[in-house]
Amino acid sequence: QITLPPPRVKSGSAAANRRKELIGKAIEDLALKYNTSDALLWDERSPQYLARRWIIHDDIRQVAADHPLLLQRYVMAVLYYSMNGDSDWDATQMFWLSMLHECDWLELD
């Protein structure tokens, strides 16, 4: 069953800026917990940066910073970018980085 995402937060609004800040902090905490270099979060070519940017700006699902699936969604996006998914895969056929639950991306259940 597909659930619709919440309404998108208007870019540049106070709510969008707060969401960006909270998600950035959650991802930074994850990196710290698993000894990931903080530099990877700011290197515009790294999978970690690309996944973070996608979660904050492009993920149509607009998962909240305190949502239990935020970090799972982020990790799956890191995997996608780590394997050159943005250039080597037909993401529309496999539903990667879609509004679907990440377990439904390429039927990962």
C-alpha positions as CSV (number, residue, x, y, z in Angstrom):
1,Q,0.0,0.0,0.0
2,I,1.4,3.4,-1.0
3,T,1.0,6.3,1.3
4,L,1.2,9.8,0.1
5,P,3.9,12.0,1.4
6,P,3.2,15.0,3.5
7,P,2.9,18.3,1.8
8,R,6.3,19.7,0.8
9,V,7.8,22.3,3.0
10,K,8.2,25.5,1.0
11,S,11.9,26.0,0.2
12,G,13.5,28.9,2.1
13,S,10.7,29.0,4.7
14,A,11.5,28.9,8.4
15,A,10.0,25.4,8.5
16,A,12.3,24.2,5.6
17,N,15.3,25.8,7.2
18,R,14.5,24.1,10.6
19,R,14.0,20.8,8.8
20,K,17.3,21.1,7.0
21,E,19.1,21.9,10.3
22,L,17.5,19.0,12.2
23,I,18.2,16.5,9.4
24,G,21.8,17.7,9.0
25,K,22.3,17.2,12.7
26,A,20.8,13.7,12.7
27,I,23.1,12.7,9.8
28,E,26.1,14.3,11.5
29,D,25.3,12.3,14.7
30,L,25.1,9.1,12.6
31,A,28.5,9.8,11.0
32,L,30.0,10.4,14.5
33,K,28.4,7.2,15.9
34,Y,29.9,5.1,13.1
35,N,33.3,6.9,12.9
36,T,32.6,8.3,9.4
37,S,34.8,11.2,8.5
38,D,32.9,14.5,8.9
39,A,34.7,15.7,5.8
40,L,32.7,13.2,3.7
41,L,29.5,15.0,4.6
42,W,30.9,18.2,3.1
43,D,32.7,16.8,0.0
44,E,30.3,17.6,-2.8
45,R,31.5,14.4,-4.7
46,S,31.0,11.9,-1.9
47,P,28.0,9.6,-1.7
48,Q,27.4,10.8,1.9
49,Y,27.1,14.4,0.7
50,L,24.9,13.5,-2.3
51,A,22.6,11.4,-0.1
52,R,22.4,14.2,2.5
53,R,21.6,16.7,-0.1
54,W,18.9,14.4,-1.6
55,I,17.2,13.8,1.7
56,I,17.1,17.5,2.5
57,H,16.3,19.0,-0.8
58,D,14.9,16.4,-3.3
59,D,13.2,13.6,-1.3
60,I,9.6,13.9,-2.2
61,R,8.7,11.9,0.9
62,Q,10.0,14.8,3.2
63,V,10.7,12.5,6.1
64,A,11.0,14.4,9.4
65,A,14.3,14.6,11.2
66,D,12.9,12.6,14.1
67,H,11.2,9.9,11.9
68,P,12.6,6.4,12.7
69,L,13.2,5.7,8.9
70,L,15.2,8.9,8.2
71,L,18.6,7.2,8.8
72,Q,17.6,4.1,7.0
73,R,16.5,6.2,4.0
74,Y,19.8,8.1,4.2
75,V,21.9,4.9,4.3
76,M,20.1,3.5,1.3
77,A,20.7,6.7,-0.6
78,V,24.4,6.5,0.3
79,L,24.4,3.0,-1.1
80,Y,22.8,4.2,-4.3
81,Y,25.3,7.0,-4.8
82,S,28.2,4.7,-3.8
83,M,27.4,2.4,-6.6
84,N,27.0,5.2,-9.2
85,G,23.3,4.8,-9.2
86,D,22.8,8.4,-10.4
87,S,24.6,7.6,-13.7
88,D,24.7,3.8,-14.1
89,W,21.2,2.8,-13.0
90,D,17.7,3.4,-14.4
91,A,16.3,4.5,-11.0
92,T,12.9,5.1,-12.4
93,Q,12.6,1.3,-13.2
94,M,13.9,0.3,-9.8
95,F,12.2,3.0,-7.8
96,W,15.5,4.1,-6.0
97,L,15.2,7.5,-4.4
98,S,11.4,7.5,-5.0
99,M,8.6,8.3,-2.5
100,L,8.2,4.6,-1.8
101,H,9.4,3.1,1.4
102,E,13.0,2.3,0.9
103,C,12.3,-1.5,1.3
104,D,10.3,-1.2,-1.9
105,W,13.2,0.2,-3.9
106,L,14.1,-2.7,-6.2
107,E,12.0,-4.9,-4.0
108,L,14.5,-5.0,-1.2
109,D,12.3,-6.9,1.2
